[in-house]
Amino acid sequence: MNTPADSTLSLVPDNRGVSDRSASPSSVAVQQPAIAPGVASVTHLTDRLAEYLTPAELKKVKEAYRFSDEAHLGQMRMSGEPYISHPIAVAEICAEWKLDAQAIMAAFLHDVMEDQGVRKEELIERFGAPVANLVDGLSKLEKLEFQSQVEAQAENFRKMLLAMARDVRVILVKLADRLHNMRTLGSMAPAKKRRIARETMEVYVPIAHRLGLNNIYRELQDLSFSHLYPMRYRVLAKAVRAARGNRREVVSKILESVSSTLEATGIPVQVYGREKTLYGIYTKMASKHLSFSQVLDVYGFRIVVDSFANCYVALGTLHALFKPMPGKFKDYIAIPKLNGYQSLHTTLIGPYGTPVEFQIRTQDMHRVAESGVAAHWLYKDDEGNLSDLQQRTHAWLQSLLDIQKQTGDSAEFLEHVKVDLFPDSVYVFTPKSKIIALPRGATALDFAYTIHTDIGDRTIAVKINLEQVPLRTELRNGDIVEIITAPTSRPNPNWLSFVRTGKARSAIRHHLRTINLAESIELGRKLLSQALVTLNLDPELQPTLAERLLNESSAKSLDDLYADIGVGKRMAALVARHILTLVEHDTPVAHPAIDKNGELLPKKIDPVVIYGSEGMSVQLASCCTPIPGDRIVAQMKRDQGLVVHTQDCDAGHRQRLREPERWIEVVWGEDIDRRFDCRITLLTRNEKGILARVAAEIGESDANITHVGMDEDKDHMITQLHFTVQVEDRVHLARLMRNLRSIDGVARLLRDKG
């Protein structure tokens, strides 16, 4: 029986690396990081590297260090330390994972391109293309190319994640860089601390989790928490420290019982104690509205055994020792998490009625659980055991490239990736019993796109556990999902309102952009012309003006710009204002007339003409089903183009109050040659043949029935008939309703606008 010295008897919280340097003097001191946040020792680093690098590789690493030292000479960090201390500390963290020589060199050089203007060609000449590519993937882009900090940040993430898809060492070095920056964040201004901490929590923490880097994931989480909510962090840290002493007797009793019982089975075993991270405790308190005293499972145990089979033997032994809590057992060995994590989780009722969580795993599982993809470098002898993890990681990295191909811009790409970094997962089965892992909240349509983009595009129906359900149905663990497709089916813009995964969203948007490109371009051109006329500008863009506009808007061509406007991705009014600022730099602009109060009078412009046959770039709202003759108004919706409502539509009115800038004036065109859906409701007496008489009258009035529904009152005296009919316009609808009112048995008739 081997019980390490850092077992439960001296529980240490999983908030390693939260140094008192990053908190105020009154903060609670917790365990220091293994690598001090100050100047790291180069001698100590080279000794560590010499343990696994060859002399030739070590020589190249020292050359990279000297180059970085010279490049950063005279540069200081905010804390007053020489800047070279940061690359050394980043290399130290990478050395802990035993990353190869090229990654260690990139750790030393990761800031020389961005901060010191070193060109990539020089790095290729000095250190080779692989190292230069790693450094390039880690370097930010020139901020002058972008119109806003948000856009620049999104593009930097896109570049980093795509570089990561080609070489996972990019993100490992970047996470080491971010970890050291977070450890030494104390010298920053409070606002900058919060911004960096929020960015870390939203992007880097989920990436670390997705790649299985559990130690980095926990430390970055707690460091971010300490800077986002410093007061809450200090109060909670103090409460945990006090509770640790109060619960020592309980912990000791559990350890003694578990140790003696497992020892009796003859299984080689190690027992480790652990506490929840402070952030983990905080989120549990917040999500379940608990006080600290009500969070009972603050501490737990890790049981590490020698073989797969003994995991289940140890589980049975523990269940015989303490009573398991119903519904608190999870088998992540049979079905690993998305990041390759494997363990048995069970919560037992320990002494004094205290719930205690146990995690049971083998040594190989423990390595992967703590180090994730970094275990590939840490334990090269065990590479064969990590094939499943490597395949999962490769599949996710490949999905980043797929999303990039279908994504319009950096902000959209980052939006999709953030969705896929959502940590919780749901596991479902194909009809052939293959397990598919999806983010929590994923729908049946997400499942279809996960199988293949073409299957998602052609989906018309879905069966879950042999029952047909709507495409928007959320999946639950264990569901068996079958997708029904049709060659003629195409993505619907409404799908964007409920799909969950980045792959599904990017595929749908890509299809809508490409299939309806011509329609979107034409609509965008009309909308921009309308907005330009409002500002007394020429609706036709001159070539020189168009070129300047494209250079500053990151659009590749005018057609791309028009298409973005046509699908609601850009606002025509904002683009027009941008054009106005460009024009005013050259010549004064004749502004619209001014009234007697000095207010600008907008120029009278023609509304956009709607024919109802524009395709998916113009949609008729399902809430009010407008038809020709109705007074209408339209909303620009992102990735859906124009959505037309009747002017008296309640749903449209509420949305107009929220986003008035997205609404434009529209009118029906002349000579419209198609029919439109319209809903009507009839209140009839419940008598024989009434439905047949109504349906016959609708047919005789040259209208077509596309849907019919029926409701009865509790006394079965009155029946409500709900019809969706196709009519030409309001005149046709009025004639139909007049004929229906003449039917004996129809008590009331009205048009249903939702």
Stockholm file with secondary structure:
# STOCKHOLM 1.0

chainA/1-754         MNTPADSTLSLVPDNRGVSDRSASPSSVAVQQPAIAPGVASVTHLTDRLAEYLTPAELKKVKEAYRFSDEAHLGQMRMSGEPYISHPIAVAEICAEWKLDAQAIMAAFLHDVMEDQGVRKEELIERFGAPVANLVDGLSKLEKLEFQSQVEAQAENFRKMLLAMARDVRVILVKLADRLHNMRTLGSMAPAKKRRIARETMEVYVPIAHRLGLNNIYRELQDLSFSHLYPMRYRVLAKAVRAARGNRREVVSKILESVSSTLEATGIPVQVYGREKTLYGIYTKMASKHLSFSQVLDVYGFRIVVDSFANCYVALGTLHALFKPMPGKFKDYIAIPKLNGYQSLHTTLIGPYGTPVEFQIRTQDMHRVAESGVAAHWLYKDDEGNLSDLQQRTHAWLQSLLDIQKQTGDSAEFLEHVKVDLFPDSVYVFTPKSKIIALPRGATALDFAYTIHTDIGDRTIAVKINLEQVPLRTELRNGDIVEIITAPTSRPNPNWLSFVRTGKARSAIRHHLRTINLAESIELGRKLLSQALVTLNLDPELQPTLAERLLNESSAKSLDDLYADIGVGKRMAALVARHILTLVEHDTPVAHPAIDKNGELLPKKIDPVVIYGSEGMSVQLASCCTPIPGDRIVAQMKRDQGLVVHTQDCDAGHRQRLREPERWIEVVWGEDIDRRFDCRITLLTRNEKGILARVAAEIGESDANITHVGMDEDKDHMITQLHFTVQVEDRVHLARLMRNLRSIDGVARLLRDKG
#=GR chainA/1-754 SS CBCCTTSGGGCCBSCTTCCGGGSCTTSCCCCCCSSCSSCCCHHHHHHHHHTTSCHHHHHHHHHHHHHHHHHTTTCBCTTSSBTTHHHHHHHHHHHHTTCCHHHHHHHHHTTHHHHHCCCHHHHHHHHCHHHHHHHHHHSCCCGGGCSSHHHHHHHHHHHHHHHHHHCTHHHHHHHHHHHHHHHTGGGSCHHHHHHHHHHIIIIIHHHHHHTTCHHHHHHHHHHHHHHHSHHHHHHHHHHHHHHHHHTHHHHHHHHHHHHHHHHHHTCCEEEEEEECCHHHHHHHHHHHTCCGGGCCTTEEEEEEESSHHHHHHHHHHHHHHSEEEEEEEEETTTSCCTTCCCCEEEEEECGGGCEEEEEEEEHHHHHHHHHGGGHHHHTGGGGGGGHHHHHHHHHHHHHHHHHHHHCSSHHHHHHHHHHHTCSCEEEEECTTCCEEEEETTCBHHHHHHHHCHHHHHTEEEEEETTEEECTTCBCCTTCBEEEEECTTCCCCGGGGGTCCSHHHHHHHHHHHHHHTHHHHHHHHHHHHHHHHHHTTCCSSCCHHHHHHHHHHHTCSSHHHHHHHHHTTSSCHHHHHHHHHHHHHHHSCCCCCCBCTTSCBCCCCCCCEEECSCSCTTEEECTTTCCCTTSCEEEEEETTTEEEEEETTCHHHHHHHHHCGGGEEEEEECSSCCSCEEEEEEEEEECCTTHHHHHHHHHHHTTCEEEEEEEEECTTSSEEEEEEEEEESSHHHHHHHHHHHHTSTTEEEEEECCC
#=GC SS_cons         CBCCTTSGGGCCBSCTTCCGGGSCTTSCCCCCCSSCSSCCCHHHHHHHHHTTSCHHHHHHHHHHHHHHHHHTTTCBCTTSSBTTHHHHHHHHHHHHTTCCHHHHHHHHHTTHHHHHCCCHHHHHHHHCHHHHHHHHHHSCCCGGGCSSHHHHHHHHHHHHHHHHHHCTHHHHHHHHHHHHHHHTGGGSCHHHHHHHHHHIIIIIHHHHHHTTCHHHHHHHHHHHHHHHSHHHHHHHHHHHHHHHHHTHHHHHHHHHHHHHHHHHHTCCEEEEEEECCHHHHHHHHHHHTCCGGGCCTTEEEEEEESSHHHHHHHHHHHHHHSEEEEEEEEETTTSCCTTCCCCEEEEEECGGGCEEEEEEEEHHHHHHHHHGGGHHHHTGGGGGGGHHHHHHHHHHHHHHHHHHHHCSSHHHHHHHHHHHTCSCEEEEECTTCCEEEEETTCBHHHHHHHHCHHHHHTEEEEEETTEEECTTCBCCTTCBEEEEECTTCCCCGGGGGTCCSHHHHHHHHHHHHHHTHHHHHHHHHHHHHHHHHHTTCCSSCCHHHHHHHHHHHTCSSHHHHHHHHHTTSSCHHHHHHHHHHHHHHHSCCCCCCBCTTSCBCCCCCCCEEECSCSCTTEEECTTTCCCTTSCEEEEEETTTEEEEEETTCHHHHHHHHHCGGGEEEEEECSSCCSCEEEEEEEEEECCTTHHHHHHHHHHHTTCEEEEEEEEECTTSSEEEEEEEEEESSHHHHHHHHHHHHTSTTEEEEEECCC
//
